[in-house]
Amino acid sequence: MSGEEEENAAELKIGEEFLRAKCLMNCEVALILEHKYEQLQQTSDDPMNQVSQVFEKSLQYVKRFSRYKNPDAVRQVREILSRYQLAEFELCVLGNLCPETVEEAIAMVPSIKTKGRAHDDEAIEKMVNDLSLIKKFE
């Protein structure tokens, strides 16, 4: 991104390195940290000696704010949102915040309505409905 261009996530002007970065939803981070925590418990007689306070607080945070707890639901959310050709950060914001309406989705991620993208209100509504179905049956 040139020095003259101002970053604007609403218009997907966020820099090439950020557009290419792999982002994770809170629920994905929770699964990874829980797995690591279990590994630490198995390899140490006293698991508390192995786990830092930062690790514990991070795990508590992502567990608290994860909308999906079931590993299959987490996988389904990523698969469904991946169908909509979203940028990684858009996918993660929508997966983390779980909008219930088209208006909420657009307010949370204005770039999904950016001119030239294939996301009309019907597509966004289908995406929101797909997310709510996963949440409902989790």
GIDARA-V223178 format. One record per helix or strand. SS is the DSSP state (hx for helix, st for strand). FROM is the first residue (numbers start at 1). LEN is the number of residues. Records with the same first field share a line. If there is no record, write none. Layout:
SS = FROM-LEN, FROM-LEN
This chain:
st = 8-1, 13-1
hx = 9-3, 16-5, 26-18, 47-4, 53-13, 71-12, 88-10, 102-7, 110-4, 121-17
